[in-house]
């Protein structure tokens, strides 16, 4: 049987054994509705609140700021639409042209159907916004600013603390950050951040589990109506066991991010050196990208052809965000960074974890050389 090697951790991650063990144990016992008034329901409700408090402590916010969701896509959509629609007198939103589709599509919907004006900040060649562009875009009509911390395709890291301070000092807008690709990879400071999004399955947790962090002073119009679950902000019966294990998921992700940073960086350095030794390979990720992400192109072989060739040799990789993986269009992230259409149509994203090894990198580089010799 062919050995399969996983290099797509920005898409999703393997569930951590401790998280899986806790989840399975909880499922066996805690199956009743957390809103039920009998003892078992009350017990689950208390356990959820304990988990909420632990998550808040890890993020440096209040327990009441933590809203359990189905993932970052829901949290992103909630942040943009829920906050903007609660301020109907202010019709301006600022984001970037390299955000996740859940942000871009939410903004597009508000623009097309509710009359909002959206400013899409461009990025420079390193994939980051220009601070001067943000300052110029802010005005009295701005209700929401949403800028991702780490880009899911390039690995570029925006200076979120500096951005947050500018938004606070120069406007009355509320600031949202998509943290999906940043937890355990870059320092976390939510002091001036009003809203944030996290997804468990990017952190060796469960799919269908996420967090929407919204501070109590942020105006909000619920998008999912129901009962009084999640402080009336997000209706629906709680996914209680998944919510409870998010605290362990987040704690382990933060601990492992620090513990394995140097190991992952060594793998990245080995990979980048090997890629650059192959004539025609170009690195698209900026030099200061997160250590786990390497985006590269070999222009003679389109992304889909390269993916299939690598898959045939046992390697699981992506070309762009998995939410856009079935599109034949050039990567809009790389296009926004100024790369040619050909280069943006031949990109491959490798996203590493501490589970990967130097041997796997060597096997990959050897296989890539064979593919280039055959197709290129």
C-alpha positions as CSV (number, residue, x, y, z in Angstrom):
1,X,0.0,0.0,0.0
2,X,1.4,3.4,-1.0
3,X,2.5,5.7,1.8
4,X,0.4,8.8,2.1
5,X,1.9,12.0,3.4
6,X,-0.3,14.9,4.6
7,X,0.9,18.4,3.8
8,X,-2.5,20.2,4.0
9,X,-2.8,21.3,7.6
10,X,-4.1,24.8,6.7
11,X,-7.1,23.0,5.2
12,X,-7.8,20.8,8.3
13,X,-5.9,18.9,10.9
14,X,-5.9,15.5,12.4
15,X,-7.8,15.4,15.7
16,X,-5.5,15.4,18.7
17,X,-5.8,12.1,20.6
18,X,-6.6,13.8,23.9
19,X,-9.4,15.8,22.3
20,X,-10.8,12.7,20.6
21,X,-10.6,10.8,23.9
22,X,-12.4,13.5,25.8
23,X,-15.1,13.9,23.1
24,X,-15.8,10.2,23.0
25,X,-16.1,10.0,26.8
26,X,-18.4,13.0,26.9
27,X,-20.7,11.6,24.1
28,X,-21.3,8.5,26.1
29,X,-22.7,10.3,29.1
30,X,-23.7,13.9,28.2
31,X,-26.3,13.4,25.5
32,X,-29.2,15.4,27.0
33,X,-30.1,19.0,25.9
34,X,-28.1,21.5,27.9
35,X,-31.1,23.7,28.2
36,X,-33.1,21.1,30.0
37,X,-34.2,21.9,33.5
38,X,-33.6,18.5,35.0
39,X,-30.3,17.7,36.8
40,X,-28.5,16.2,33.8
41,X,-29.2,19.2,31.6
42,X,-28.0,21.6,34.3
43,X,-24.8,19.6,34.7
44,X,-24.0,19.9,31.0
45,X,-24.9,23.6,31.1
46,X,-22.4,24.1,34.0
47,X,-19.7,22.2,32.1
48,X,-20.2,24.3,29.0
49,X,-19.9,27.5,31.1
50,X,-16.7,26.1,32.7
51,X,-15.3,25.5,29.2
52,X,-16.4,28.9,28.1
53,X,-14.5,30.4,31.0
54,X,-11.4,28.4,30.2
55,X,-11.5,29.6,26.5
56,X,-12.0,33.2,27.6
57,X,-9.0,32.9,29.9
58,X,-6.8,31.6,27.1
59,X,-7.9,34.4,24.8
60,X,-7.7,37.1,27.5
61,X,-11.4,38.1,27.3
62,X,-14.5,37.8,29.4
63,X,-16.6,34.5,29.5
64,X,-19.6,36.4,28.2
65,X,-17.6,37.3,25.1
66,X,-17.4,33.7,23.9
67,X,-20.1,32.5,21.6
68,X,-20.0,28.8,20.4
69,X,-20.6,28.4,16.6
70,X,-20.2,25.8,13.9
71,X,-16.8,27.2,12.8
72,X,-15.1,30.3,11.5
73,X,-17.2,30.7,8.4
74,X,-20.3,31.2,10.6
75,X,-18.3,33.4,13.0
76,X,-17.0,35.5,10.1
77,X,-20.4,35.9,8.6
78,X,-21.9,36.8,12.0
79,X,-19.2,39.4,12.7
80,X,-19.7,41.2,9.4
81,X,-23.4,41.0,9.0
82,X,-24.5,40.9,12.6
83,X,-22.5,44.0,13.6
84,X,-23.2,46.0,10.4
85,X,-26.9,45.4,10.4
86,X,-27.1,46.5,14.0
87,X,-25.8,49.9,12.8
88,X,-28.0,50.6,9.8
89,X,-27.1,54.4,10.0
90,X,-23.5,53.6,9.1
91,X,-23.1,52.0,5.7
92,X,-19.3,51.6,5.2
93,X,-17.3,48.4,5.8
94,X,-13.5,48.0,5.4
95,X,-11.9,44.7,4.7
96,X,-9.1,43.4,2.3
97,X,-9.1,41.8,-1.1
98,X,-7.4,38.6,0.2
99,X,-9.9,37.6,3.0
100,X,-11.5,34.2,3.3
101,X,-14.6,33.7,1.1
102,X,-16.8,33.8,4.1
103,X,-15.8,37.5,4.7
104,X,-15.8,38.5,1.0
105,X,-19.2,36.9,0.3
106,X,-20.7,38.5,3.4
107,X,-19.5,41.9,2.3
108,X,-20.7,41.3,-1.2
109,X,-24.2,40.4,0.1
110,X,-24.4,43.6,2.2
111,X,-23.2,45.6,-0.8
112,X,-25.6,44.1,-3.3
113,X,-28.8,43.7,-1.2
114,X,-28.5,46.2,1.6
115,X,-26.7,49.2,0.1
116,X,-23.5,49.1,2.0
117,X,-20.2,50.5,0.6
118,X,-17.3,48.2,0.9
119,X,-13.6,49.3,0.8
120,X,-11.4,46.3,-0.2
121,X,-7.9,47.3,0.9
122,X,-5.2,46.1,-1.4
123,X,-2.1,44.2,-0.2
124,X,1.5,44.7,-1.1
125,X,3.9,42.1,-2.6
126,X,4.3,40.6,0.9
127,X,0.6,40.0,1.2
128,X,0.0,42.6,3.9
129,X,-2.1,45.7,3.9
130,X,-0.5,49.2,3.8
131,X,-1.3,51.1,7.0
132,X,-1.6,54.3,5.0
133,X,-4.4,52.8,3.0
134,X,-6.3,51.8,6.2
135,X,-6.0,55.3,7.6
136,X,-7.2,56.9,4.4
137,X,-10.2,54.5,4.2
138,X,-11.5,55.1,7.7
139,X,-14.3,57.7,8.1
140,X,-17.3,58.5,10.3
141,X,-19.5,56.2,8.3
142,X,-17.3,53.1,8.9
143,X,-19.1,50.5,11.0
144,X,-16.9,47.4,10.8
145,X,-13.3,46.8,9.9
146,X,-12.4,43.1,9.3
147,X,-8.8,42.1,8.6
148,X,-7.4,38.6,8.9
149,X,-4.3,38.0,11.1
150,X,-2.7,35.2,8.9
151,X,-3.6,34.6,5.3
152,X,-4.8,31.1,4.6
153,X,-3.0,30.9,1.2
154,X,0.2,32.8,1.5
155,X,0.8,32.7,5.3
156,X,1.4,36.4,5.3
157,X,1.0,38.0,8.8
158,X,-0.7,41.4,9.2
159,X,0.4,43.7,12.0
160,X,-2.9,43.2,13.9
161,X,-2.0,45.1,17.1
162,X,-1.0,48.2,15.1
163,X,-4.1,47.9,13.0
164,X,-6.3,47.6,16.0
165,X,-4.8,50.6,17.6
166,X,-5.4,52.7,14.5
167,X,-9.0,51.6,14.2
168,X,-9.6,52.5,17.8
169,X,-7.9,55.9,17.7
170,X,-9.1,57.1,14.3
171,X,-12.7,55.9,14.1
172,X,-15.7,54.6,15.9
173,X,-15.7,51.3,13.9
174,X,-15.7,47.9,15.5
175,X,-12.7,45.7,14.6
176,X,-13.0,42.1,13.7
177,X,-10.0,39.7,13.2
178,X,-10.2,36.3,11.5
179,X,-7.9,34.2,13.7
180,X,-8.4,30.9,12.0
181,X,-4.9,30.4,10.7
182,X,-3.1,32.2,13.5
183,X,-3.7,30.3,16.7
184,X,-0.4,28.7,17.9
185,X,1.6,30.3,15.1
186,X,1.8,34.0,16.1
187,X,1.4,36.0,19.3
188,X,-2.2,36.6,20.4
189,X,-3.3,40.0,21.8
190,X,-7.0,40.8,21.7
191,X,-6.8,43.9,23.8
192,X,-8.1,46.3,21.0
193,X,-10.0,43.6,19.1
194,X,-13.8,43.7,19.3
195,X,-14.6,40.5,17.5
196,X,-12.7,37.4,16.4
197,X,-13.3,34.0,14.7
198,X,-11.7,30.6,15.5
199,X,-12.3,27.1,14.1
200,X,-11.5,23.9,16.0
201,X,-10.7,21.7,13.1
202,X,-7.7,24.0,12.2
203,X,-6.3,23.3,15.7
204,X,-6.5,19.5,15.9
205,X,-10.1,19.8,17.1
206,X,-13.5,18.8,15.8
207,X,-15.1,19.9,12.5
208,X,-18.3,21.8,13.0
209,X,-17.0,23.6,16.1
210,X,-16.0,27.2,16.3
211,X,-15.9,30.4,18.4
212,X,-17.2,33.8,17.7
213,X,-15.6,36.2,20.2
214,X,-17.7,39.4,20.6
215,X,-17.2,41.8,23.3
216,X,-20.3,42.9,25.2
217,X,-20.3,46.5,24.0
218,X,-20.4,45.5,20.3
219,X,-23.9,46.0,18.8
220,X,-25.2,42.9,17.2
221,X,-28.3,41.6,15.3
222,X,-28.6,37.8,15.6
223,X,-28.4,35.9,12.3
224,X,-29.7,32.6,13.7
225,X,-32.9,33.1,15.7
226,X,-34.1,30.6,18.3
227,X,-34.2,30.5,22.0
228,X,-31.9,32.1,24.5
229,X,-28.9,30.0,23.8
230,X,-25.5,31.8,23.7
231,X,-26.9,34.9,25.4
232,X,-29.6,35.2,22.7
233,X,-26.9,35.8,20.1
234,X,-27.0,32.4,18.4
235,X,-30.1,30.2,18.6
236,X,-30.2,26.5,18.3
237,X,-29.6,23.5,20.6
238,X,-25.9,23.5,21.7
239,X,-23.4,21.1,20.2
240,X,-22.5,20.6,23.9
241,X,-19.8,17.9,23.8
242,X,-18.0,19.7,20.9
243,X,-18.3,23.0,22.7
244,X,-16.9,21.5,25.9
245,X,-13.8,20.1,24.3
246,X,-12.9,23.3,22.5
247,X,-11.2,24.5,25.7
248,X,-8.8,21.5,25.6
249,X,-8.4,22.0,21.8
250,X,-7.4,25.6,22.2
251,X,-5.1,25.0,25.2
252,X,-3.2,22.2,23.4
253,X,-2.9,24.3,20.2
254,X,-1.4,27.2,22.1
255,X,1.0,24.9,24.0
256,X,2.0,22.9,21.0
257,X,2.5,26.1,18.9
258,X,5.3,27.1,21.3
259,X,6.6,23.7,21.8
260,X,7.1,22.7,18.2
261,X,7.7,26.1,16.6
262,X,11.5,25.5,16.0
263,X,10.8,22.0,14.7
264,X,8.3,23.2,12.1
265,X,10.6,26.1,11.1
266,X,13.4,23.6,10.5
267,X,11.1,21.6,8.2
268,X,10.1,24.8,6.4
269,X,13.7,25.9,5.9
270,X,14.5,22.4,4.5
271,X,11.5,22.6,2.2
272,X,12.2,26.1,0.9
273,X,15.9,25.3,0.3
274,X,14.9,22.2,-1.7
275,X,12.3,24.0,-3.7
276,X,14.7,26.8,-4.7
277,X,17.2,24.3,-5.8
278,X,14.7,23.1,-8.5
279,X,15.0,25.4,-11.6
280,X,11.8,27.2,-12.3
281,X,10.3,26.9,-8.8
282,X,9.3,30.2,-7.3
283,X,8.3,30.9,-3.6
284,X,5.1,33.0,-3.3
285,X,5.0,33.2,0.5
286,X,6.7,36.2,2.0
287,X,9.9,35.6,3.9
288,X,8.2,36.5,7.2
289,X,5.2,34.2,6.7
290,X,4.1,31.8,9.4
291,X,6.5,28.9,9.7
292,X,3.8,26.3,8.7
293,X,2.9,27.7,5.3
294,X,4.9,27.6,2.0
295,X,3.1,28.7,-1.2
296,X,5.1,28.1,-4.4
297,X,4.7,27.9,-8.1
298,X,6.2,26.0,-11.1
299,X,4.7,27.9,-14.0
300,X,5.1,25.1,-16.6
301,X,2.6,22.9,-14.7
302,X,-0.9,24.2,-13.7
303,X,-2.0,23.7,-10.1
304,X,-4.6,21.0,-10.8
305,X,-2.0,18.9,-12.9
306,X,0.6,19.3,-10.2
307,X,-1.9,18.4,-7.4
308,X,-2.9,15.3,-9.3
309,X,0.7,14.3,-10.0
310,X,1.7,14.8,-6.3
311,X,-1.4,12.9,-5.2
312,X,-0.4,10.0,-7.4
313,X,2.9,9.9,-5.6
314,X,1.2,9.9,-2.2
315,X,1.3,13.6,-1.2
316,X,-1.8,15.6,-0.1
317,X,-1.5,19.3,-0.8
318,X,-3.7,22.2,-1.8
319,X,-3.5,24.8,-4.5
320,X,-5.4,27.5,-2.7
321,X,-8.0,27.8,0.0
322,X,-10.0,24.5,0.2
323,X,-13.2,26.6,-0.1
324,X,-12.1,27.5,-3.6
325,X,-10.3,24.2,-4.5
326,X,-12.7,23.3,-7.3
327,X,-12.2,26.6,-9.1
328,X,-10.0,26.8,-12.2
329,X,-9.4,30.6,-11.7
330,X,-6.0,31.9,-10.7
331,X,-5.5,32.4,-6.9
332,X,-7.1,35.8,-6.1
333,X,-4.7,36.1,-3.2
334,X,-1.6,35.7,-5.3
335,X,-3.1,37.9,-8.0
336,X,-3.7,40.6,-5.3
337,X,0.0,40.3,-4.3
338,X,1.0,41.2,-7.9
339,X,1.9,37.8,-9.3
340,X,1.1,37.0,-12.9
341,X,-1.9,35.0,-13.8
342,X,0.3,32.1,-14.9
343,X,2.1,32.0,-11.6
344,X,-1.2,32.4,-9.7
345,X,-2.6,29.5,-11.8
346,X,0.3,27.2,-11.0
347,X,0.5,27.6,-7.2
348,X,0.7,24.9,-4.6
349,X,0.3,25.4,-0.9
350,X,2.1,23.2,1.6
351,X,1.1,23.6,5.2
352,X,3.2,21.7,7.8
353,X,2.6,20.5,11.3
354,X,4.7,19.0,14.1
355,X,3.6,15.6,12.8
356,X,5.7,16.0,9.6
357,X,9.3,14.9,9.4
358,X,12.5,15.7,7.6
359,X,12.2,12.4,5.8
360,X,8.8,13.4,4.4
361,X,10.2,16.6,3.1
362,X,13.1,14.7,1.4
363,X,10.6,12.3,-0.2
364,X,8.5,15.2,-1.4
365,X,11.4,17.0,-3.0
366,X,12.5,13.9,-4.8
367,X,9.0,13.2,-6.1
368,X,8.7,16.9,-7.2
369,X,11.9,16.6,-9.2
370,X,10.5,13.5,-11.0
371,X,7.3,15.3,-11.8
372,X,9.1,18.4,-13.1
373,X,11.3,16.1,-15.3
374,X,8.2,14.3,-16.6
375,X,5.8,17.2,-17.2
376,X,8.0,20.3,-17.3
